Amino acid sequence: MTKNLLSPRESQVAHALSNKETAVAVDYATKAISRPKLLAPDALCLLRGERELVPLPARGLGPEKMAGKLQRPLNIVRRDGRRLFVSLGARNRPHAMKRACQFEILREEQVVAWLR
């Protein structure tokens, strides 16, 4: 039997970083990659359900875990996720994280806070 060398928190962070969207968010927050050109946040109109989803993929959560965290039905979370992609003009989850950083709806301090 091998002993896990990571604490539960470190293990959680390591798992989250295996997701591309999480890696993108962390790279921008820690300035490992250059911040993308900022876009006018006023140009973006998100519904409350969409806005609440923004930080969750950055934490490596899938739709089922997002639904549990937000205490909403899975189909509603998926619908809001699709709407969020359209609103952000995103092609996929990593691109959605880049666009969220560009519109400044996913901030460095949010990402750094959950890494601790």
Beta strands, then each sheet from edge to edge (+ up, - down):
end
